[in-house]
Amino acid sequence: MSKPTTGHFEKTAGWLDWYSAPSKPGFQLPPGSVDAHCHVFGPGAEFPYAPERKYTPCDASKHQLFALRDHLGFARNVIVQATCHGADNRALVDACRAAQGRARGVATVKRSVTDEELQTLHDAGVRGVRFNFVKRLVDFTPKDELLEIANRIARLGWHVVIYFEAVDLPELWDFFTALPTIVVVDHMGRPDVSKPIDGPEFALFLKFMREHPNVWSKVSCPERLSVAGPRALGGEQAAYRDVVPFARRVVEAFPDRVLWGTDWPHPNLKDHMPDDGLLVDFIPHIAPTAALQQSLLVDNPMRLYWPEEV
Ligand SMILES: O=C(O)c1cc(C(=O)O)oc(=O)c1
């Protein structure tokens, strides 16, 4: 793969660039696997980063994303609007269109979005909107505004993707459970994996999923959630052991409502940048049977993002 570059913009201090020489996974992905959470960044010279952004990344273009897709053995991508692009979905739309049916998108929109703009997003392959509650990434948006957006996109058959941290779930519960669509949680709601898996915090997340059959979860981002490592670098086959029980619990309890994604190009990692090939090798530890792998990587994302092909 090519190497990361930065064009017009100066990266946030300490920014870690994506890993430019990922290994070939040892784990053989089932045919038709979907990387259901990844991003494009710019390139900034073509698709400028949003003025309200909280970080400035290195560029991560659609071509680089598609090269990674092919290298790892994925068939398709779900590209999620990154907060550094705010509600300007041009880079996302451009990538989805260029993928020629092999990518779907999750956009960020404001209340002011027109029906015509929503239709244009739909035609490009967008099937969801993302609501972000992680304070270091976005400014606060009032809940009535988000609910209004959710009701509008529900009519298009789209869903809502939510990103929040485990400690905030109690406060956000009423809002989340009032959403009228399928609701997809990013990165398992960011559990603190140094806390017990049977403790109250993770129990609340499992209850959230158990009591609400419209709630799905991405069992992604062990590299972000791991406290004890080891890191997915240098051929490590036992990476992020502390995350495995959490992700596996979700996969086994809700096999029909889980998705997996690389999270490439891994915004805001502070301590290391994982080898994406080794991240793929993490999958069979959380989805240990062929049937679970088929649901996680193929059947579930196809049902949600390409229902017309199922
Ligand atoms: O934890 C993060 O920093 C992060 C950021 C973004 C984004 O900026 O969109 O997306 C993610 O999936 C994760």
The ligand as a Tripos MOL2 file, in Angstrom:
@<TRIPOS>MOLECULE
LIG
   13    13     1     0     0
SMALL
NO_CHARGES

@<TRIPOS>ATOM
      1 O1        -12.5790    7.3120   19.0860 O.co2     1 LIG1
      2 C1        -12.3450    8.0940   18.1490 C.2       1 LIG1
      3 O2        -11.5320    9.0300   18.2160 O.co2     1 LIG1
      4 C2        -13.1020    7.9330   16.8970 C.ar      1 LIG1
      5 C3        -13.3060    9.0520   16.1040 C.ar      1 LIG1
      6 C4        -14.1080    8.9550   15.0160 C.ar      1 LIG1
      7 C5        -14.4280   10.1340   14.2120 C.2       1 LIG1
      8 O3        -13.7730   11.1640   14.3770 O.co2     1 LIG1
      9 O4        -15.3870   10.0370   13.4200 O.co2     1 LIG1
     10 O5        -14.6610    7.7790   14.6570 O.2       1 LIG1
     11 C6        -14.4560    6.6330   15.3760 C.ar      1 LIG1
     12 O6        -15.0150    5.5940   14.9870 O.2       1 LIG1
     13 C7        -13.6580    6.7150   16.5270 C.ar      1 LIG1
@<TRIPOS>BOND
     1     1     2 2
     2     2     3 1
     3     2     4 1
     4     4     5 ar
     5     4    13 ar
     6     5     6 ar
     7     6     7 1
     8     6    10 ar
     9     7     8 2
    10     7     9 1
    11    10    11 ar
    12    11    12 2
    13    11    13 ar
@<TRIPOS>SUBSTRUCTURE
     1 LIG1         1 GROUP 0 **** ****
